[in-house]
Amino acid sequence: MVKRKSPIKTFLFYFAIFSLVIFVVYPFAWMLSVSFRYDSDAFDSGIIPKRPTVNAYMELLGLKESIRDELSNEEKQLLDLIKDLPEEQQKPVLERIYSQRKKEAFPFLRFFLNSLLIAGLSSLVSVIISVFGAYAFSRIDFPGRGGVQKSVLLVYLFGGTILAVPLYQIFVKIGMTGSGSKGLISLFVIYLVQTLPVSLYMLGNYFRTIPETIEEAAIIDGSSRLGVITKIIIPLSLPAIITVFIYAFMIGWNEYLFASIFIRPYPQFYTLPVGLNEIFYSDHAIWTKMMAASVMTSIPVIILFMTMEKYLVGGLTAGGVKE
């Protein structure tokens, strides 16, 4: 006999789910709402903007000049001193203030492209290396295979703060510091080291689920190991490969600690996490612009998930071979 569920338990269950969803979604909804407001309306009540605008996005994308709505104390004092002067004498001072503000514009697009380059390249190389390494772990029997496979995850026993100083000293000694381009190369190597262990582990476990009889049939037909990997393993493992790529991309896209160490002296090479941190301590510390920058920072990851969603399914090997 099937027992009826208690209405109270059902209500509490759905109430807990609803509360969790609100708790997770509300900060993102508020961030999106503030990004579509004027600076003076940033802290207005309500989730829907009363005067919606895209000014913050236009400024970040360079479609509109980025000028602070509020004057600094020094600028206010300067304007008070010249307000009684003739217009011809006020003009040079106003032009100087205006030009200085233009120079202080937040280079969001530059930081965006830097992050896209370093995160995309490091994740792509990590996936390529992991495919071949994971295949070796899952299919090729060699001395010490088990120990090597287990030891690749040891890197996660040590936090980034512990590794930061030794890694920096290593890169200093090999001459990989001293310029922004060298700093980006150093970040590329660090992100590769961070993502390779778990990529190898995830892909290795997935490759073991693929029936070896498929590979044996291909080898009997004259295919090489490289042909097996490129024509059988990779097509059948697209869900796992895409998942690993997204994981590696998100690590590089959101990483702050090592980026703040290796590229902090070179503003033109800032990645988005470092650039967004800098905006909080600059004249551009405006909530609407900060929220717009945060929204645009999340767009690449959202697009990546949406475009790759069809591959993030399992069971591509189901029915491939009847054992």
Secondary structure, DSSP 8 states (H G I E B T S, - for coil): ------HHHHHHHHHHHHHHHHHHHHHHHHHHHHHTS-GGGTT-SSSS-SS---HHHHHHTTSS----SS--HHHHHHHHHHTTS-HHHHHHHHHHHHHHHHHT---HHHHHHHHHHHHHHHHHHHHHHHHHHHHHHHH---TTHHHHHHHGGGGGGS-HHHHHHHHHHHHHHTT--SSHHHHHHHHHHHHHHHHHHHHHHHHHHHHTTS-HHHHHHHHHTT--HHHHIIIIIHHHTHHHHHHHHHHHHHHHHH--HHHHHHSTT-GGG--HHHHHHHHTTSTT--HHHHHHHHHHHHHHHHHHHHHHGGGS-S-TTTTSS--
